[in-house]
Amino acid sequence: MGNKTTNSKDLRPIEAHTKLMTRWKNGIRLSKVPGIKFIFKRIFGPKTSTGSPIPINISLGTYENQVLPLAITEHFIKKASYIVLMDCPCRTHSKCENHDISLGCTWLGRDAARLDLEKYPGAHIGTVEEALERERLAYENGLVPHLGRLKADSRRYEVLPDTGHFMSLCHCCPCCCVLFTMK
């Protein structure tokens, strides 16, 4: 094969030349037109979007590692339509001797009702009072709360289809937690 000379056009990313990319660019241009901008906001706006823009090169302040305040986790427990409490699967698997295994996952929301309780150690339907007491004990025990809604949890715990009403509140320990060991 002979030497091929390259020019700046050849060095552009391949994606820039695809039909899909051209459609996206045209869509982005159209999103600035007032009538169409309204439609774009309804489809891709903060109320319907699953992502959030993160500002770059802007100071967000200086923060030390900070644990999620108890008031926030209590808020979500009190608002939950359904509560399931279960032993911590990470500590159960690791046979943790440092922290109480029963201070495990709290599943919140109406889709938590679809959990197969027999599959998971210590799993049972909980009351708001029981969940709040467990939360207080977890904080006193030095466990770190992780609050969120992961689609992977819906798959892992077979709560399908994922309707967006399945939130996890885990109480993680640095010795066993999957999230800590992946860092």
Backbone hydrogen bonds in HBPLUS format (Angstrom, degrees):
<---DONOR---> <-ACCEPTOR-->    atom                        ^
c    i                          cat <-CA-CA->   ^        H-A-AA   ^      H-
h    n   atom  resd res      DA  || num        DHA   H-A  angle D-A-AA Bond
n    s   type  num  typ     dist DA aas  dist angle  dist       angle   num
A0010-ASP N   A0007-ASN O   3.01 MM   3  5.55 132.6  2.24 113.5 124.7     1
A0011-LEU N   A0008-SER O   3.19 MM   3  5.23 142.3  2.33  98.7 109.3     2
A0012-ARG N   A0009-LYS O   3.48 MM   3  5.78 170.3  2.49 108.1 110.8     3
A0016-ALA N   A0013-PRO O   3.18 MM   3  5.71 143.5  2.32 110.3 119.0     4
A0017-HIS N   A0014-ILE O   2.96 MM   3  5.70 164.0  1.98 124.2 129.3     5
A0018-THR N   A0015-GLU O   3.23 MM   3  5.51 167.7  2.25 112.1 115.9     6
A0022-THR N   A0018-THR O   3.12 MM   4  6.42 153.7  2.19 144.5 151.8     7
A0023-ARG N   A0019-LYS O   2.95 MM   4  6.27 155.3  2.01 151.0 157.3     8
A0024-TRP N   A0020-LEU O   2.93 MM   4  6.27 158.6  1.98 152.4 158.4     9
A0025-LYS N   A0021-MET O   2.92 MM   4  6.17 161.9  1.95 151.1 155.7    10
A0026-ASN N   A0022-THR O   2.98 MM   4  6.22 159.6  2.02 148.1 153.6    11
A0027-GLY N   A0023-ARG O   2.82 MM   4  6.05 155.4  1.88 149.2 156.7    12
A0028-ILE N   A0024-TRP O   2.84 MM   4  6.10 154.8  1.90 152.3 158.8    13
A0029-ARG N   A0025-LYS O   3.02 MM   4  6.31 155.9  2.08 146.3 152.6    14
A0030-LEU N   A0026-ASN O   2.93 MM   4  6.21 160.6  1.97 150.2 155.4    15
A0031-SER N   A0027-GLY O   2.93 MM   4  6.12 137.8  2.12 141.9 153.4    16
A0032-LYS N   A0029-ARG O   3.23 MM   3  5.88 165.8  2.26 115.4 119.6    17
A0033-VAL N   A0030-LEU O   2.96 MM   3  5.51 165.6  1.98 120.7 125.4    18
A0036-ILE N   A0033-VAL O   3.03 MM   3  5.42 115.6  2.46 113.6 129.3    19
A0037-LYS N   A0033-VAL O   2.64 MM   4  5.57 148.7  1.74 163.6 171.0    20
A0039-ILE N   A0036-ILE O   3.05 MM   3  5.18 115.9  2.48  99.1 114.0    21
A0040-PHE N   A0036-ILE O   3.00 MM   4  6.35 163.4  2.02 158.0 162.4    22
A0041-LYS N   A0037-LYS O   2.93 MM   4  6.18 154.9  1.99 148.5 155.2    23
A0042-ARG N   A0038-PHE O   3.10 MM   4  6.40 149.4  2.20 143.5 151.3    24
A0043-ILE N   A0039-ILE O   3.04 MM   4  6.34 150.2  2.13 149.4 157.7    25
A0044-PHE N   A0040-PHE O   2.70 MM   4  5.69 170.9  1.71 159.0 162.3    26
A0045-GLY N   A0041-LYS O   2.73 MM   4  4.40 122.8  2.06 125.5 129.5    27
A0048-THR N   A0045-GLY O   3.15 MM   3  5.68 143.3  2.29 113.1 122.3    28
A0049-SER N   A0045-GLY O   2.84 MM   4  5.71 141.3  1.99 158.7 171.4    29
A0072-ILE N   A0069-PRO O   3.01 MM   3  5.58 137.7  2.20 112.2 122.5    30
A0074-GLU N   A0070-LEU O   2.87 MM   4  6.04 161.8  1.90 157.8 163.8    31
A0075-HIS N   A0071-ALA O   3.03 MM   4  6.09 148.1  2.13 134.3 142.4    32
A0076-PHE N   A0072-ILE O   3.26 MM   4  6.65 159.4  2.31 152.5 155.1    33
A0077-ILE N   A0073-THR O   3.08 MM   4  6.33 155.6  2.14 148.5 155.5    34
A0078-LYS N   A0074-GLU O   2.91 MM   4  6.12 164.7  1.93 156.2 159.7    35
A0079-LYS N   A0075-HIS O   3.05 MM   4  6.26 141.8  2.20 144.6 155.2    36
A0080-ALA N   A0076-PHE O   3.13 MM   4  6.10 123.9  2.46 137.9 149.8    37
A0080-ALA N   A0077-ILE O   3.28 MM   3  5.30 146.4  2.40  99.2 108.6    38
A0109-GLY N   A0082-TYR O   3.03 MM  27  5.04 136.0  2.23 146.9 147.8    39
A0126-GLY N   A0083-ILE O   2.90 MM  43  5.30 166.2  1.92 130.8 135.4    40
A0084-VAL N   A0107-TRP O   2.92 MM  23  5.01 156.0  1.98 144.3 150.5    41
A0107-TRP N   A0084-VAL O   2.75 MM  23  5.01 170.1  1.76 155.7 159.0    42
A0085-LEU N   A0124-HIS O   2.88 MM  39  5.53 163.2  1.91 169.9 168.8    43
A0124-HIS N   A0085-LEU O   2.83 MM  39  5.53 146.7  1.94 156.7 167.2    44
A0086-MET N   A0105-CYS O   3.00 MM  19  5.41 149.7  2.10 161.8 162.6    45
A0087-ASP N   A0121-PRO O   3.00 MM  34  5.73 158.5  2.05 146.3 151.1    46
A0088-CYS N   A0101-ILE O   2.90 MM  13  5.48 168.0  1.92 160.0 162.1    47
A0092-THR N   A0088-CYS O   2.90 MM   4  5.99 153.7  1.97 149.1 157.5    48
A0093-HIS N   A0089-PRO O   2.97 MM   4  5.97 164.7  2.00 140.6 144.8    49
A0094-SER N   A0090-CYS O   2.98 MM   4  6.14 155.5  2.04 144.9 152.1    50
A0095-LYS N   A0091-ARG O   2.86 MM   4  5.64 110.3  2.35 133.0 147.6    51
A0096-CYS N   A0091-ARG O   3.00 MM   5  4.91 162.6  2.03 140.0 145.6    52
A0095-LYS N   A0092-THR O   3.23 MM   3  5.06 150.6  2.32  96.4 105.1    53
A0103-LEU N   A0100-ASP O   3.25 MM   3  5.73 160.0  2.29 110.3 116.2    54
A0106-THR N   A0169-LEU O   2.87 MM  63  4.97 145.5  1.99 132.1 143.3    55
A0169-LEU N   A0106-THR O   2.81 MM  63  4.97 135.9  2.00 149.3 160.5    56
A0108-LEU N   A0167-MET O   2.80 MM  59  5.01 169.4  1.81 151.7 155.4    57
A0167-MET N   A0108-LEU O   2.89 MM  59  5.01 172.1  1.89 150.1 152.4    58
A0112-ALA N   A0109-GLY O   3.00 MM   3  5.60 153.6  2.07 116.0 124.1    59
A0113-ALA N   A0110-ARG O   3.21 MM   3  5.76 157.9  2.26 110.6 116.6    60
A0111-ASP N   A0165-HIS O   2.99 MM  54  5.39 151.0  2.08 147.7 149.7    61
A0114-ARG N   A0111-ASP O   2.99 MM   3  5.51 161.2  2.02 113.1 119.2    62
A0115-LEU N   A0112-ALA O   3.16 MM   3  5.50 168.6  2.17 113.1 115.8    63
A0119-LYS N   A0116-ASP O   3.12 MM   3  5.88 158.7  2.16 122.3 127.9    64
A0120-TYR N   A0117-LEU O   3.40 MM   3  5.78 154.8  2.47 109.2 115.2    65
A0123-ALA N   A0120-TYR O   3.16 MM   3  5.54 162.0  2.19 134.3 133.4    66
A0131-ALA N   A0127-THR O   2.98 MM   4  6.18 162.3  2.01 151.1 155.9    67
A0132-LEU N   A0128-VAL O   2.87 MM   4  6.09 157.0  1.93 152.9 159.4    68
A0133-GLU N   A0129-GLU O   2.98 MM   4  6.17 156.9  2.03 147.4 153.6    69
A0134-ARG N   A0130-GLU O   2.96 MM   4  6.15 158.7  2.01 146.8 152.9    70
A0135-GLU N   A0131-ALA O   2.92 MM   4  6.08 150.8  2.00 142.4 150.8    71
A0136-ARG N   A0132-LEU O   3.00 MM   4  6.27 159.2  2.05 147.5 152.1    72
A0137-LEU N   A0133-GLU O   2.98 MM   4  6.25 162.5  2.01 151.2 155.8    73
A0138-ALA N   A0134-ARG O   2.88 MM   4  6.08 152.2  1.95 147.4 155.2    74
A0139-TYR N   A0135-GLU O   3.07 MM   4  6.37 158.9  2.11 152.1 156.6    75
A0140-GLU N   A0136-ARG O   3.00 MM   4  6.28 163.0  2.03 150.7 155.6    76
A0141-ASN N   A0137-LEU O   2.88 MM   4  6.01 138.0  2.06 141.2 152.7    77
A0143-LEU N   A0138-ALA O   3.01 MM   5  5.38 158.3  2.06 164.5 157.7    78
A0142-GLY N   A0139-TYR O   3.02 MM   3  5.21 160.2  2.06 107.6 113.4    79
A0144-VAL N   A0172-CYS O   2.87 MM  28  5.01 163.9  1.90 150.2 147.4    80
A0172-CYS N   A0144-VAL O   2.78 MM  28  5.01 151.7  1.85 150.2 140.6    81
A0146-HIS N   A0170-CYS O   2.84 MM  24  5.13 151.9  1.92 144.5 150.1    82
A0170-CYS N   A0146-HIS O   2.89 MM  24  5.13 154.3  1.95 151.9 152.0    83
A0148-GLY N   A0168-SER O   3.00 MM  20  5.50 158.4  2.04 155.9 159.3    84
A0168-SER N   A0148-GLY O   2.76 MM  20  5.50 159.7  1.80 175.5 175.8    85
A0153-ASP N   A0150-LEU O   3.04 MM   3  5.37 135.9  2.24 104.0 115.1    86
A0154-SER N   A0151-LYS O   3.09 MM   3  5.24 119.6  2.47  98.3 112.5    87
A0155-ARG N   A0151-LYS O   3.26 MM   4  6.70 152.1  2.34 147.2 154.3    88
A0156-ARG N   A0152-ALA O   2.81 MM   4  6.00 169.5  1.82 154.4 157.8    89
A0157-TYR N   A0153-ASP O   2.90 MM   4  5.89 164.9  1.92 152.7 155.7    90
A0159-VAL N   A0154-SER O   2.75 MM   5  4.73 153.9  1.82 144.9 150.8    91
A0158-GLU N   A0155-ARG O   3.14 MM   3  4.91 160.9  2.18 101.5 106.6    92
A0177-CYS N   A0173-CYS O   3.14 MM   4  5.55 161.0  2.17 153.3 158.9    93
A0181-THR N   A0177-CYS O   3.06 MM   4  6.31 158.6  2.11 152.3 158.3    94
A0182-MET N   A0178-VAL O   3.13 MM   4  6.23 131.6  2.38 145.5 156.1    95
A0183-LYS N   A0180-PHE O   3.41 MM   3  5.74 158.4  2.46 106.4 112.2    96
